[in-house]
Amino acid sequence: MILECVSYIVFYLLAAVFCAFLAYCLYVRHVHQKYDHIPGPPRDSFLLGHAPIFARAMKSDSIIHDLFLQWFMGTGLITAADHDVWYRQRRIMDPAFSSTYLRSLMGTFNEMSERLMDHLEEIADTKTPAIMHDLVNCVTLDVICKAAFGVDLNFLKQTDSPFQNAVELCLKGMVFYLRDPFFALFPKNWKTVQQIKDAVELLRKTGEKWIQKRKTAIENGEDVPKDILTQILKTAEEEKVNGAKDHEQMLDNFVTFFIAGQETTANQLSFAIMELGRHPEIYKRAKADVDEILGTKRDISYEDLGKFSYLSQVLKETLRLYPTAPGTNRWLHEDTVINGLKIPGGCSVAFSAYVSQRMEKYFKDPLKFDPERFDVNAPKPYYCYYPFALGPRTCLGQVFSQMEAKVVLAKLLQRFEFSLVPGQSFDIKDTGTLRPKSGVICHIKRCS
């Protein structure tokens, strides 16, 4: 009798599994019928082993709705799918990135960059190789903490700070979950999943503490830094934004700014140093550009930034070859026809800057590092060059990022000579953002 019952249970379980498998097959067939007419990325877009999606429609449970992003960045500026939710947040954030405030940040950019210069002097004296990505990552973290949140942590002096590791774990987690929706289900991944959750919790608890401390200071009438956090809280108060949901969105955006505000700039600087080290003639010209404008003065002014014409070209070309955020998504509410192809509404379209910016169709000899592409008289690459995205959702912090990158790179070129340690890899590491795999290891020497 027991054996007969077990047989029935096994039979029904197998039948249920078969029905579920059949239903899944029918669902996949339905999806293919809906999207198969849309071409995939061209063969020549799979460069350097990186294969991002190129203008390909994805079903609605794509990146925007991914479970990991819901507890990582929540519904912050990057991940908010609802336009009204995004627009409300953007309206609150915009004043914090006004030209007046950005001008006032020059002191912070100079101060944090000087810390790096002092550290590099010590390295130069000891004649030990420097891992430049690690060093510029410390500087950009210091900048975002001070400029955005009024906190001075001096990461170059810390040997055990958990923040760098937490940022990297969060970005890795995003990649794991996007590439494998079942990643968290396998026991072999449970330790990694817990580490990622701990990293997210660390960043969100840090944000909670810093936001609450600033709120208390404002309520007590204390003098507070006129930084991005103060501006956000001020604008939020004017907009009557005080609910629990709004507070969670502040934390969402804290994580967003904490990571996006430093990770992408650090990666851009690392790639720029790498390419300057690989091209002595470009290095020489960039240094001449800096020396002509700065001479021997230490502090860089806001007006100086606009004069770095060739240095700006170097940074733009760096973002063309190495867009640190390799792509962006846009949601289609309605059926849309693009170049004769009907894209069904109710899906997300992924656009890869990495792909389009490396295509021969748009850029001659696309794998060549050539800052002349961005000369003032050169043809402007529209709609195929978008390292900061395009349209209303273009990156809010792009001016902040490029001001910071110019100050750091200009000071480096002014004060030091650097050369790449032979034998290192020039490959790209994809951790959600793109970074140099080797870390860009350099010999550093003071300028005579």
N, C-alpha and C positions, 0 to 999 in steps of 0.2 A: 504493500500500500504506500509506504514512504517512498520507495523507489519510483512508483508510478507518479506520485506528486512532484518529485524532483524532476522527472522527465517532462511533465507538463510545464513546470516553471522554466526549465531550460528552453523548451520549444517556444514559449511565449516571449522569452527574452530575446532569442534569436530572431523571432518574427518582428519584434519591436525594433531591433537593430537594423534589420533588413529594410523595414519601412522607413526608418529615419534616413538610412543611406539613400534609398530611392528618392525620398523627398528632397534631400540635399542635391542629388544629381539633377532633378527637375529644376531646382532653384538655380543651379549653376547654368543649366541650359537656357533658362529664362534670361539671366543676366547677360550671357554671351549673345543671345539674339538681340538684346537691346543695345549692346556696346561694341560688338565685333566689327562693325563697319568703320570704327575709329582706328586709324593707324597707330601703331606703337612708335617708339623713338627710332630714328634712323640708325643704321648700323654704325656709322662713323661717330655717333654720339657717345658710345661706350668708351670713353677715353680714360686712360690711367686706371682702369679697373673699376671706375665709378659708373654706375648705371642708374641715374635718376629717371623718374618718369617725365616724359616730355609731352605736355599738352594732352594728357590722356584722361578721359573721364573716369572717375571712381564713384562707386556707389556711396550712399549717404552715411555709412558707418566708417568714413575715412578719418583722416588725421584730426579734423575738428572735433569729432565726437568720440575720439579714442578714450577708453577708460583711464589709461595712464594720465593723459593730459588733464582729465577732470580733477585729479587730486594732486597734480603737479603744478600747472599754471591755471587751473580752474577755468573761469570765464574772463580772464584778463584781456588786455588789448590784442594779443596775438591770437588767442584761441576763441574769443567770443564769436559764435556763429550768427547770433541774432543781431541784426544791424542796429536796432534801437539800443540794445545793451552796449554794443561797441561805441556807438555815437555818443552816448551819454558819458562814457568813460573818457573818450577822446576829448570831449569838451572840457572835462575837468582837468585833464593832463596838459592840454595845449599851452596854457599860460606858464606852466613850469618850464617850458622850453622856448620861451620868448627870446628874441635877440638880445634884449637888455640883460636878462639873467645869464645867458650864455657868455656875453662879454665879461660879466663879473666872475666867471669861472677861470679866467686866465691865470689868476693867482694860484688856484688849486692845481691846474695843469702844470704850471711851472714848479710849484713846490714838490709835487709827487715825482715829477720827472727828474728833479735835482737829486732826490733820494736814489734813483736808479743810477745817475751819473756818479754819485759818491760810492755806491756799491761797485760799479764797474771800475772805478779807480783802484779799489782794493784788489779786485780780480786781476787787473792789469799789472799791478805791482807783484802779485804772486805768480804771474805768468801761467795761470791755470785756465783751461778752456771754460767758456761760459755757455750754459744752455739758455739761449736767448728767449725761447718761448716761456720758460718758467719765470724768468725775470720780468718780462713785459707783462705777463699775467698778474704778477704781484702788483705792478704799478697800476694797471687798469682796475684791479680790485680796490686798491687804495683810492683811486679817483672816484669810482662810483659810490663807495662808502662815504667819502667826505662830501662830494658834490651833491649827491642825492639825499643822503640820510644824516649828514652831520657827524659821522663817526670816523675817528682816525685810528686805524688798526695797525698800520705800518707792517704790511705782510713781508717785506724784505728782511725784517728783523725777527720774524717768527719762523720757527722750524717745525712746529707741530699744529699749525692752524688747520681746523677741520674743513674750512670753507672751500678751498680749492678742490679737495677730494669730493666734497658734497656736490659741487657744481658738475664735476665730470661724471659722477654717478647718476645724477639726474638726467644729463644729456644722453648717457648710455642707455638708461632706462627707457627714454623716449624712443630711441632707435630699436631696442629689443621689442618693445610692445608694438611698434608700427610694422615691423617686419614679420613678427610672429605673434598673432593674436592669442595663441595658446601658450606663450612663453611661461606664464606664471603657473601653469597647470602641472608642469613636469617637476618631480621632486629634486632633480639635479640642479634646478634653477632657484629653489626656494631660498637658499642662503643669499644669492644675489638679489632676489626680489626684496628680502628683508633689509639688506644694505641700502637699496634704492629708497625704500620707504623711510628708513631712518634719515637718509640724506634730505629727502623732501621735508620731513618733520623738522629737522634742524633749521632749514632755511625759513620755514613758515613760523616756527617759534621765535627765531631771531627777529623776523619782521614784526611779529606780534609785540615783542618787547620794545623794539625801537619806536614803533608807531604809538604805543601806549605811553611811553616816556615822553614823547614829543607832545602828545595830546595834553598830558598832565601839566607840562611846562607852559603850554599856551593858556590853559585854563587858569593857572596860577599867575598869569601876567609876567612870566619870566622872559628875559631876552632869549630869543631862539635864532638859530642860523636861518638866513633867508635862502634856504636850499629847496630842492625839488620836493622833499617831503612836506615842508612847511607850506609851500604853495599848493600842493595837492590837498592838504587838510583845510587850508583857507578856502579854496575854491569849493571843496566838498561841503563846507559849512554854508557858503553862500547858496549852493544848489540844494540845501536841505538834505544832504546825503548823510544819514546817521543810522540807518537800520543795520541789523545783523548781516543781512545779505550784502549790503554795501561795504561793511567792514571786511567781509570775506573777499570781496573784490579788491579791496586795498591790499590784502595779503597776496592775492593772485598777482597783482601788478608789482608788489614788492619783489616776489620771486622772478617775475618777468624782467624787471629792470636790473635786479641784482645779477642775473645771468646774462641777458642780452646786452646789458650795458657795459660789460667788461669782456666777456668771452669773445665776441666777434671782433672787437678792436684789437685784443691781444693776438688773435689769429692773423688778422690783416698785417699787423706790425711784424709778426714772425715771418710771414711769407715775403713781405717787402725786404726785410733784412736778408733772407735767403736769396732772393733774386738779385739784389744789389751785390751780394757776394759772388754770384755766378756770372755777373756781367760787369767787369771792371770799368768799361767805358761809360756805362750808365751810372755806376757808383761815383765816378770822377765828376760827371756833370752835375749830379744831384748835390754832391758836396760843394761844388763851386757855386751853385744856386744858393745854398744855405750861407756859405761864407760871405758872399756878396751882400746879403741882406742883414745878417747878424753881426758880422765882424767878430769882435771879441766880447760883445755884451752877453750877459747870462740870461736875463729875463726876456722872454718873447712876448711882444704885445699883440693885441687883437689885430692891429693894422698890419703887422708883419705877416700874419697868416695869409692874407690876400696877395702878398708879393711872392710867395713860394710857388711860382708857376710850374717849374719842372718837377719839384717835389710833389705837387698836387697830381701831375700826370703819372708819376711813379705809383702813387697810392691808388689812383683810378685804374691803372693797368693791372695792379696787384689784385684788385677786386674783380677785374674781368677774368683773369685766369683762375683766381681762387676766391670765388664768392663765398664768404664764410658761412652765410646762410644760403645753401645751394639752390633753394627754390621757394615757391610760394603757392598757395591755393586760393581759388576763388569759387564761390558757390553760385550755381546757376539755378535761379528760381523758375525760369521758363525755358522752353526749347529755344536753342540758339543755333544759328547757322554760321559756321566759321570756315571760310575758304571752301564753300560748297558742301561742307560736312554738317549734318544735323547732329547737334549734341543734345541729348534729352535733358529736360529740366529735372530738378531734384537730385542733382549730383554735384560733386566737387571736381573741379578741373585743376590738375597740378601742372604748374609751369616750372621748368628747370632753368634757372639762370646759368648753372654750370654747363648745361648742354648748349643753349643758344649762344652763349658768349665764347664758345670754343668751336663754332661752326664756320667752315670756309665760306659758306654762303654770305655771312655777315662780316667776317673779319679775315682779311688776307693773311695767309700763313698764321693761323690762329694759335698755334702752340708756341709761337715766338713771343718773348717778353719784350714789348716795344711801346714805351711810354709816348712815342710820337703819335700814336693813334688818338691821343687826347690833346694834341696841340690845339690852340685856339682856332687855327685855320683849317684843321682837319675836319672831314665830314663827320657829323654827329650820328652816333648809332642809336636810333630810336626804336623802342619796343623790343630790342634784342639784348639790351644791356640794362639790367635792373637788379643790382646787388642789394638794394634797399627796397625792392618791390616798386610798384607804380600805383597811381590812382589815389583815391582818398585814404586807403590803408597803407600808404607808403610809411616807412619806418619813422616813428616820431623822433628818435634819437640820432638820426643820421648826421646832422650838423654837429651835435655834441661829440659824436664818435670821431668825425674827421678833424675837428679842431684838436682833440686830444692826440690823435695819431700824428698830426703834423708837428705838434710841440715835442713829443717824445722822439720822433725820428730826426727832426732838425737838430735837437740837442745832441743826439748820438753822433750824427755826421759831423757836427761842429767840434766835438771834443775827443772823438776816438777814431782810430782806424781799426777796422775789423776784417777778418778773413775767415772763410769757412774751413773747419777742420776736414782734411781729405778723408774720403772713404765713406762718408755718411750718406744716408738715403735722402732722396728728394721726393719721396712718395708722399701721398696725402693720406691722412687718417680721418676716417669719417666717424665722428662721435655725435651725430646730430648736427653739429657744425663741422666745418672742414678745418683741420689744423695740420701743420707739418709733422710727419711721422717721426722724424729724427729729433725734433725739438730745436733744430737749428743751432748746432754747436759751433762756436766761433772762438778764434784767438783774438784777444782784445789788446790794443796798444794805444797809449795816450798820444794825441796829436802833438807834434813837436812845435 
